[in-house]
Amino acid sequence: MANSPTIIVTRPSPMGEKLCQELNEHGYRAIHCPLIRFTANTDYKPEQKFALLKQHKLWIFVSKQAVDFSLKDLSKEQLDQFLGHTLIAVGKATQKALQPYGLSALVPKTPDSEGILALINQFSLPADYPILLIRGDKGRGLLEQELSGPYQLGVLPVYHRIELTAALPPAVQQSSADKPIGWVVTSGQLLELTDKMLSTAGIKPEQVAIIGGSARISDLARQKGYTNCYTAKDASNVEIIRACQEWQKA
């Protein structure tokens, strides 16, 4: 794999290792460089989470972590009570994460807050309809801003994002404008941390190919000067690998 394209995966464990494995199987040299990790928000006891879930008829999951940290403590009997609820998952990977819990979700056309809002607008929901936003302790804030007025919005922050101090992979120093290294970035926070790491190391934007998990991430990267951007349709491994293949064809 000496001449294989190098790709740095910034996703946390265990998703990052899984993506690296699949990239390696497709002929890439994937290096895991996690920049964040997830931990449970222990401010909410299982019974409190269950009560909030029960009070709201439409749930929005913004990530796979939102699914697991909100539902893993619930019994099958409790989960069965929610079969009539409307669920929205930000993307296909989040939608797939609901399957082990016996639940299904709608997915917006674009895997971002704007796509979720567009989908909700199609429902013509009555005023004060109970919607629950299930997320981490940090986020863009757009969904809360747009939904808290017309609807009865509840927020359930079920996990924390902890920034990690990671060393720059040595392979990155060998990158150049002629042979850039790919960086898989699937959130705004990961983009900020990636940019900080690269800037500190003196790595120029032309030495980098950003593989964005959504159009929003790629747009943000371009605003920071990274013109070599390739966009996955969503943050699933299949689509990220497809974006990597587009990069290599360019």
ZAFIDREN-24290 format. One record per residue (C-alpha): x, y, z; residue in three letters; residue number from 1. Coordinates in Angstrom, 1 decimal. Layout:
       u       v       w   aa    i
       X       Y       Z  ala  NUM
...
//
This chain:
       u       v       w   aa    i
     0.0     0.0     0.0  met    1
     3.1     2.2    -0.3  ala    2
     1.6     4.1    -3.3  asn    3
    -2.0     4.0    -2.1  ser    4
    -3.7     7.3    -1.5  pro    5
    -3.5     8.3     2.2  thr    6
    -6.7     9.3     4.0  ile    7
    -6.9    10.6     7.5  ile    8
   -10.1     9.7     9.3  val    9
   -11.0    12.1    12.1  thr   10
   -14.1    10.2    13.3  arg   11
   -14.2     9.0    16.9  pro   12
   -14.1     5.3    17.9  ser   13
   -15.4     2.9    17.0  pro   14
   -16.9     4.4    13.8  met   15
   -13.4     5.7    12.8  gly   16
   -11.8     2.2    12.9  glu   17
   -14.7     0.7    10.9  lys   18
   -14.3     3.3     8.2  leu   19
   -10.6     2.9     8.1  cys   20
   -11.0    -0.9     7.6  gln   21
   -13.4    -0.3     4.7  glu   22
   -11.2     2.3     3.1  leu   23
    -8.2    -0.1     3.4  asn   24
   -10.3    -2.8     1.7  glu   25
   -10.9    -0.4    -1.2  his   26
    -7.2     0.2    -1.7  gly   27
    -6.5     3.3     0.4  tyr   28
    -4.0     3.8     3.2  arg   29
    -6.4     4.9     6.0  ala   30
    -5.0     6.4     9.2  ile   31
    -7.3     6.9    12.2  his   32
    -6.8    10.2    13.9  cys   33
    -9.8    10.7    16.2  pro   34
   -10.2    14.3    17.3  leu   35
   -13.2    13.9    19.6  ile   36
   -14.8    11.1    21.7  arg   37
   -18.4    10.7    22.9  phe   38
   -19.4    10.2    26.5  thr   39
   -22.9     9.8    28.0  ala   40
   -24.6    12.9    29.6  asn   41
   -25.4    11.5    33.0  thr   42
   -27.5    14.5    34.0  asp   43
   -30.5    12.5    32.7  tyr   44
   -31.5     9.3    34.4  lys   45
   -33.1     6.6    32.2  pro   46
   -36.5     7.3    33.6  glu   47
   -36.1    11.0    32.8  gln   48
   -35.2    10.2    29.2  lys   49
   -38.1     7.8    28.9  phe   50
   -40.5    10.5    30.2  ala   51
   -39.3    13.1    27.7  leu   52
   -39.5    10.6    24.9  leu   53
   -43.1     9.7    25.9  lys   54
   -44.2    13.4    26.1  gln   55
   -43.2    14.1    22.5  his   56
   -44.7    12.7    19.3  lys   57
   -42.0    13.6    16.8  leu   58
   -38.4    12.9    17.5  trp   59
   -35.3    14.2    15.7  ile   60
   -32.1    12.3    15.9  phe   61
   -29.1    14.3    14.7  val   62
   -26.6    11.5    14.9  ser   63
   -26.1     7.8    15.5  lys   64
   -24.8     8.7    19.0  gln   65
   -28.1    10.5    19.7  ala   66
   -29.9     7.2    18.9  val   67
   -27.7     5.0    21.1  asp   68
   -27.3     7.2    24.1  phe   69
   -31.1     7.9    24.3  ser   70
   -32.4     4.4    23.7  leu   71
   -29.9     1.9    24.9  lys   72
   -31.2     1.8    28.5  asp   73
   -34.9     1.2    27.4  leu   74
   -36.5    -2.2    27.5  ser   75
   -38.3    -3.7    24.5  lys   76
   -41.6    -3.1    26.3  glu   77
   -40.8     0.6    26.6  gln   78
   -39.6     0.8    23.0  leu   79
   -42.8    -0.8    21.7  asp   80
   -44.8     2.1    23.2  gln   81
   -43.2     4.4    20.6  phe   82
   -44.0     2.5    17.4  leu   83
   -46.6     5.1    16.5  gly   84
   -44.2     8.0    16.8  his   85
   -42.8     9.9    13.9  thr   86
   -39.0     9.8    13.8  leu   87
   -36.6    11.8    11.7  ile   88
   -33.0    10.7    11.3  ala   89
   -30.5    13.2     9.9  val   90
   -29.0    10.6     7.5  gly   91
   -29.0     7.0     6.5  lys   92
   -26.4     6.0     9.1  ala   93
   -28.5     7.4    11.8  thr   94
   -31.6     5.8    10.3  gln   95
   -29.8     2.4    10.3  lys   96
   -28.8     2.9    13.9  ala   97
   -32.5     2.8    14.9  leu   98
   -33.1    -0.7    13.4  gln   99
   -31.7    -2.7    16.4  pro  100
   -34.3    -0.9    18.5  tyr  101
   -37.2    -1.9    16.3  gly  102
   -37.8     1.7    15.1  leu  103
   -37.8     3.3    11.7  ser  104
   -37.3     6.9    10.7  ala  105
   -37.7     9.3     7.8  leu  106
   -34.6    10.8     6.3  val  107
   -34.5    14.3     4.7  pro  108
   -33.2    14.9     1.2  lys  109
   -30.1    16.6     2.6  thr  110
   -28.3    15.3     5.7  pro  111
   -28.3    18.5     7.7  asp  112
   -30.5    20.9     9.8  ser  113
   -31.9    22.6     6.7  glu  114
   -33.0    19.2     5.3  gly  115
   -34.7    18.3     8.6  ile  116
   -36.6    21.7     8.6  leu  117
   -37.7    21.2     5.0  ala  118
   -39.0    17.7     5.9  leu  119
   -40.9    19.0     8.9  ile  120
   -42.5    21.8     6.9  asn  121
   -44.1    19.1     4.6  gln  122
   -46.1    17.8     7.6  phe  123
   -48.2    20.9     8.2  ser  124
   -48.1    20.3    11.9  leu  125
   -50.4    22.2    14.2  pro  126
   -49.0    24.9    16.5  ala  127
   -47.5    23.7    19.7  asp  128
   -46.9    20.2    18.3  tyr  129
   -44.6    18.3    20.7  pro  130
   -41.2    17.8    19.0  ile  131
   -38.1    16.4    20.8  leu  132
   -34.6    17.2    19.5  leu  133
   -32.2    14.5    20.6  ile  134
   -28.6    15.6    20.3  arg  135
   -25.3    16.2    22.0  gly  136
   -24.3    19.1    24.3  asp  137
   -23.1    21.2    21.3  lys  138
   -24.5    22.0    18.0  gly  139
   -25.3    24.6    15.4  arg  140
   -28.5    25.8    17.2  gly  141
   -30.4    26.2    13.9  leu  142
   -33.0    23.5    14.7  leu  143
   -33.7    25.0    18.2  glu  144
   -34.0    28.5    16.7  gln  145
   -36.4    27.5    14.0  glu  146
   -38.6    25.0    15.9  leu  147
   -38.9    26.6    19.3  ser  148
   -41.3    29.3    18.1  gly  149
   -44.0    27.4    16.2  pro  150
   -43.8    24.1    18.1  tyr  151
   -43.5    22.8    21.6  gln  152
   -39.9    21.9    21.4  leu  153
   -38.1    19.7    23.9  gly  154
   -34.3    19.2    23.9  val  155
   -32.7    16.0    25.2  leu  156
   -28.8    16.4    25.2  pro  157
   -27.8    12.8    25.7  val  158
   -24.0    12.9    25.1  tyr  159
   -20.9    15.1    25.4  his  160
   -18.3    15.7    22.7  arg  161
   -14.9    15.7    24.3  ile  162
   -12.0    17.2    22.2  glu  163
    -8.9    15.0    22.0  leu  164
    -5.3    16.0    21.8  thr  165
    -4.0    14.1    18.8  ala  166
    -0.6    14.2    17.2  ala  167
    -0.4    15.0    13.5  leu  168
     0.1    11.7    11.6  pro  169
     3.7    11.6    10.3  pro  170
     2.4    10.8     6.8  ala  171
     0.8    14.2     6.5  val  172
     4.3    15.9     6.4  gln  173
     4.9    14.1     3.1  gln  174
     1.8    15.7     1.4  ser  175
     2.2    18.2    -1.4  ser  176
     0.0    20.1    -3.9  ala  177
     0.8    17.3    -6.4  asp  178
     0.0    14.6    -3.9  lys  179
    -2.5    15.8    -1.3  pro  180
    -3.7    13.7     1.6  ile  181
    -7.4    13.2     2.1  gly  182
    -9.1    14.2     5.4  trp  183
   -12.5    12.7     6.2  val  184
   -14.5    15.4     8.1  val  185
   -18.1    14.8     9.0  thr  186
   -19.0    17.6    11.4  ser  187
   -18.4    21.3    11.9  gly  188
   -16.5    20.6    15.1  gln  189
   -14.2    18.1    13.4  leu  190
   -13.6    20.6    10.6  leu  191
   -12.6    23.3    13.1  glu  192
   -10.2    20.8    14.9  leu  193
    -8.8    19.6    11.6  thr  194
    -8.1    23.1    10.4  asp  195
    -6.4    24.0    13.7  lys  196
    -4.2    21.0    13.6  met  197
    -3.2    21.6    10.0  leu  198
    -2.6    25.3    10.5  ser  199
    -0.4    24.7    13.6  thr  200
     1.7    22.2    11.6  ala  201
     2.1    24.6     8.7  gly  202
     0.2    22.3     6.2  ile  203
    -1.2    24.4     3.4  lys  204
    -4.8    24.0     2.0  pro  205
    -3.4    22.8    -1.4  glu  206
    -1.8    19.9     0.4  gln  207
    -5.2    18.7     1.6  val  208
    -8.3    17.1     0.1  ala  209
   -11.4    17.5     2.3  ile  210
   -13.8    14.6     2.1  ile  211
   -16.9    16.3     3.6  gly  212
   -19.8    14.3     5.1  gly  213
   -22.3    16.9     3.7  ser  214
   -22.5    19.9     1.4  ala  215
   -22.5    22.2     4.5  arg  216
   -19.1    20.8     5.6  ile  217
   -17.6    21.2     2.2  ser  218
   -18.9    24.8     2.0  asp  219
   -17.4    25.6     5.4  leu  220
   -14.1    24.1     4.3  ala  221
   -14.0    26.2     1.2  arg  222
   -14.6    29.3     3.3  gln  223
   -11.4    28.3     5.2  lys  224
    -9.5    28.1     1.9  gly  225
    -9.7    24.4     1.2  tyr  226
   -10.6    24.4    -2.5  thr  227
    -9.9    20.7    -3.0  asn  228
   -13.2    19.4    -1.5  cys  229
   -15.3    16.3    -2.3  tyr  230
   -18.8    15.8    -0.8  thr  231
   -20.5    12.6     0.3  ala  232
   -24.3    12.5    -0.1  lys  233
   -24.4    11.6     3.6  asp  234
   -22.0    10.6     6.3  ala  235
   -22.4     6.8     5.8  ser  236
   -19.3     4.8     5.0  asn  237
   -20.6     3.9     1.6  val  238
   -21.0     7.5     0.5  glu  239
   -17.7     8.7     2.1  ile  240
   -15.9     6.0     0.2  ile  241
   -17.7     7.1    -3.0  arg  242
   -16.5    10.7    -2.4  ala  243
   -13.0     9.4    -1.9  cys  244
   -13.3     7.6    -5.3  gln  245
   -14.4    10.8    -6.9  glu  246
   -11.3    12.5    -5.5  trp  247
    -9.1     9.9    -7.0  gln  248
   -10.8    10.3   -10.4  lys  249
   -10.3    14.0   -10.5  ala  250
//
